[in-house]
Amino acid sequence: MDAEETQVMARTGQFTTTVTWETSVRGRVASAIDRFSGPLADLAERDANDGDTRMLVADFFSVGLNFSKFQDLTTEYRTSGDSIDYAIVLEGELFAPIEVRRIGQDLDLRNIQMARRLAVDEGADWIFLTNGRVWRVYHLRPDPGGGAPQPVTVVDVDLLDEESYERNVDGLFHLTRESVEHGRLDALRRWREAVEPAQLAGALLSDEVVAAVRGQLRAASEHPGHPGEDDEIRRVLTEEVIPRGLLG
């Protein structure tokens, strides 16, 4: 492991695998967070307006996330009469509307109403929302019943929370152009879905997990085993451990 990789791994935590592009991109994101921390704190201290916040956000998209101001970002994206602050356009198609609020404003789903309409109209799956300090990214999850797609949070970081530095680097890493191109943002979306309560409940009842639990319980109880152990474990899980509402 070279010196650069060692430094990045130390700053951003341990990962099961690293590749050259990921090491470089994580390092760039970490450097950008360090570089913008001062200006961001200044904006927060004086409760800067929307315009000043947008300038910082545009710079961070360019410097930290590697989206070109001239090729990938467009301002005041309009369709069907709605207008949003920015949009990421890749290969001529809308990838994600971007809504920017002043740094002192709290963020919630009301902030993405126009962006949501634009994304649905143009077939985009992602929405970015930020006030410079908080960066939140939503995936528009299709409704099984055929209704409107629902926004689900995939990334949510606060750059002024120093105790969450590693988490912030990892969250923003997934928003970079490189991560989008390599499918890492979508992979993170799939992971978020996999760890939702209903999915985890199903995993807990799988043969592999039940076998692992059986092994742990045998070791703890010094019991050699008996017929029906797996059924007994599943019964306790379904009747006493896992909430009934999570089981199909």
matplotlib code that plots the C-alpha trace (Angstrom):
import matplotlib.pyplot as plt

x = [0.0, 1.6, 1.8, -1.1, -3.4, -2.3, -3.2, -6.6, -7.4, -6.4, -8.6, -11.7, -11.8, -11.0, -12.6, -12.6, -11.2, -9.6, -8.8, -6.8, -9.6, -11.4, -8.3, -7.7, -11.3, -11.7, -8.5, -9.9, -13.2, -11.3, -9.2, -12.2, -14.0, -10.9, -10.6, -14.2, -14.6, -13.5, -15.7, -18.6, -18.2, -18.1, -21.3, -23.0, -21.8, -23.3, -26.3, -25.5, -28.2, -29.2, -26.9, -23.7, -24.7, -25.2, -21.7, -20.1, -22.2, -21.3, -17.6, -17.9, -19.6, -16.6, -13.7, -14.9, -17.4, -15.7, -18.8, -17.8, -19.5, -19.5, -20.4, -22.2, -24.0, -26.7, -28.4, -32.1, -33.1, -36.7, -39.4, -43.2, -43.0, -40.9, -37.4, -34.7, -31.3, -29.0, -29.2, -26.7, -26.9, -24.9, -24.7, -27.5, -30.0, -31.1, -29.4, -30.5, -32.1, -30.3, -32.1, -30.0, -31.3, -29.5, -27.1, -29.2, -32.4, -33.5, -34.1, -37.1, -39.1, -41.0, -37.8, -37.8, -41.4, -40.4, -37.3, -39.4, -41.9, -39.0, -37.3, -40.5, -41.3, -37.9, -37.2, -34.5, -34.0, -32.1, -32.5, -29.8, -30.7, -28.2, -27.7, -24.0, -23.6, -26.1, -26.0, -28.9, -29.5, -32.8, -33.6, -37.1, -38.3, -41.0, -44.4, -45.4, -49.0, -48.2, -48.4, -45.9, -42.3, -41.4, -38.2, -36.0, -32.8, -29.6, -27.0, -27.3, -24.2, -23.5, -20.1, -19.8, -20.2, -16.5, -17.2, -18.7, -15.7, -15.2, -18.9, -19.0, -16.1, -17.7, -21.1, -19.8, -17.5, -20.7, -21.9, -18.8, -18.9, -16.6, -18.8, -21.9, -20.0, -18.8, -22.3, -21.3, -24.1, -26.6, -24.9, -25.2, -28.9, -29.3, -27.5, -29.8, -32.8, -31.2, -30.8, -34.4, -36.3, -38.4, -35.4, -33.3, -36.2, -36.2, -32.4, -32.6, -34.8, -32.5, -30.8, -27.4, -28.2, -30.2, -27.2, -24.9, -27.2, -27.4, -23.6, -23.4, -26.1, -24.5, -21.1, -22.7, -24.8, -22.2, -25.1, -24.2, -27.5, -30.8, -33.4, -35.6, -33.1, -33.6, -37.3, -37.1, -34.8, -37.1, -40.2, -38.6, -37.4, -40.8, -42.9, -40.8, -37.9, -39.0, -42.1, -45.0, -45.6, -42.2, -43.0, -44.9]
y = [0.0, 3.3, 6.4, 8.1, 5.1, 4.7, 8.4, 8.1, 4.9, 6.5, 9.5, 7.8, 4.4, 0.8, -0.7, -4.3, -3.4, -0.3, 0.5, 3.2, 5.5, 5.1, 6.0, 9.1, 10.2, 9.7, 11.8, 14.5, 14.6, 14.7, 17.6, 19.5, 19.1, 20.5, 23.3, 24.4, 24.0, 27.6, 29.3, 27.1, 28.0, 31.7, 31.4, 29.7, 32.3, 35.2, 33.2, 33.8, 34.2, 31.9, 33.4, 33.1, 29.5, 28.6, 29.9, 27.7, 24.7, 25.2, 25.3, 22.2, 20.3, 21.2, 20.9, 18.0, 16.0, 16.6, 17.8, 20.3, 23.7, 24.0, 20.4, 18.6, 21.4, 23.7, 26.6, 27.3, 24.1, 24.5, 22.2, 22.4, 25.9, 24.8, 26.0, 24.7, 26.0, 23.5, 20.2, 17.5, 16.5, 13.5, 12.5, 14.9, 13.5, 14.8, 12.8, 14.7, 18.1, 20.0, 22.2, 24.7, 26.5, 29.2, 27.7, 28.5, 26.8, 23.4, 20.9, 18.7, 17.0, 20.3, 21.6, 19.1, 19.4, 21.0, 18.9, 15.8, 16.8, 17.6, 14.2, 12.3, 14.2, 13.5, 10.0, 10.9, 8.7, 11.1, 14.4, 16.4, 18.8, 20.9, 24.1, 23.8, 22.3, 19.4, 17.3, 15.0, 12.8, 11.1, 8.1, 8.1, 4.6, 3.3, 2.6, -1.1, 0.1, 2.3, 5.6, 8.4, 7.4, 8.1, 9.9, 7.7, 9.2, 7.5, 10.0, 12.5, 14.2, 17.4, 18.9, 21.0, 17.9, 17.3, 14.0, 12.6, 13.4, 9.8, 9.4, 12.7, 11.7, 8.4, 10.0, 12.6, 10.0, 8.3, 11.6, 12.1, 11.9, 8.9, 7.0, 7.7, 6.4, 3.3, 2.5, 3.1, 5.5, 3.0, 0.2, 2.3, 2.7, -1.1, -1.5, 1.0, -1.0, -4.3, -3.1, -1.9, -3.7, -6.0, -7.1, -7.7, -9.7, -12.0, -12.4, -13.4, -16.3, -17.6, -21.0, -19.4, -17.1, -19.7, -22.1, -19.4, -18.7, -22.5, -22.7, -19.7, -21.2, -24.6, -23.1, -21.0, -23.8, -26.6, -28.5, -31.2, -30.6, -32.3, -32.7, -29.7, -27.0, -24.9, -25.0, -23.9, -21.0, -19.8, -20.1, -17.9, -15.4, -15.1, -15.2, -13.3, -11.4, -10.1, -7.7, -9.4, -6.5, -7.1, -10.7, -11.2]
z = [0.0, -1.1, 1.1, -0.6, -0.1, 3.5, 4.2, 2.6, 4.4, 7.7, 7.1, 5.7, 7.4, 6.4, 3.3, 2.1, -1.3, -2.9, -6.4, -7.9, -9.0, -5.7, -3.7, -5.7, -5.6, -1.9, -1.4, -3.6, -1.7, 1.7, 0.4, -0.8, 2.6, 4.3, 1.8, 2.0, 5.8, 6.5, 3.9, 4.8, 8.5, 7.5, 5.5, 8.4, 10.9, 8.9, 7.7, 4.1, 1.5, -1.3, -3.9, -1.8, -0.9, -4.5, -5.4, -2.8, -3.9, -7.5, -6.6, -4.5, -7.3, -9.6, -7.2, -4.9, -7.0, -10.4, -12.3, -14.9, -14.6, -18.3, -19.4, -16.6, -14.7, -16.0, -14.2, -13.9, -15.6, -16.8, -18.0, -17.8, -16.3, -13.3, -12.6, -10.3, -9.3, -11.1, -12.9, -13.6, -17.3, -18.5, -22.1, -22.9, -20.4, -17.0, -14.3, -11.2, -10.5, -7.8, -5.3, -3.2, -0.1, 1.9, 4.5, 7.5, 6.2, 7.4, 4.6, 4.2, 1.4, 0.7, -0.8, -3.6, -4.9, -8.2, -8.6, -8.0, -10.8, -13.1, -12.4, -13.0, -16.2, -17.7, -16.3, -13.8, -10.7, -8.5, -6.7, -4.9, -2.1, -0.2, 1.8, 1.4, 4.9, 4.6, 1.5, 0.9, -2.1, -2.8, -5.1, -6.6, -5.8, -8.2, -6.6, -7.0, -7.3, -10.2, -8.3, -8.2, -7.3, -3.7, -2.7, -0.4, 1.3, 0.1, 1.3, 4.2, 5.5, 7.5, 6.5, 9.7, 11.9, 12.6, 14.4, 11.2, 9.0, 7.8, 7.1, 5.3, 3.0, 2.3, 1.6, -0.8, -2.5, -3.7, -5.2, -7.4, -11.2, -11.0, -8.6, -10.7, -13.8, -11.9, -10.6, -6.9, -6.1, -7.4, -5.5, -2.3, -3.1, -3.4, 0.0, 1.7, 0.4, 1.6, 5.2, 5.4, 8.2, 6.0, 4.0, 7.2, 8.7, 5.7, 5.9, 9.6, 8.6, 5.8, 6.1, 6.3, 9.2, 11.1, 10.8, 12.1, 15.1, 15.7, 15.9, 18.3, 20.6, 20.6, 21.6, 24.3, 25.8, 25.2, 23.7, 21.1, 19.1, 18.6, 15.8, 15.1, 16.2, 13.1, 13.3, 17.0, 16.1, 13.4, 15.6, 18.3, 15.7, 14.1, 17.2, 19.7, 18.0, 14.7, 14.7, 13.0, 10.7, 9.0, 8.0, 4.7]

ax = plt.figure().add_subplot(projection="3d")
ax.plot(x, y, z, "-o")
ax.set_aspect("equal")
plt.show()
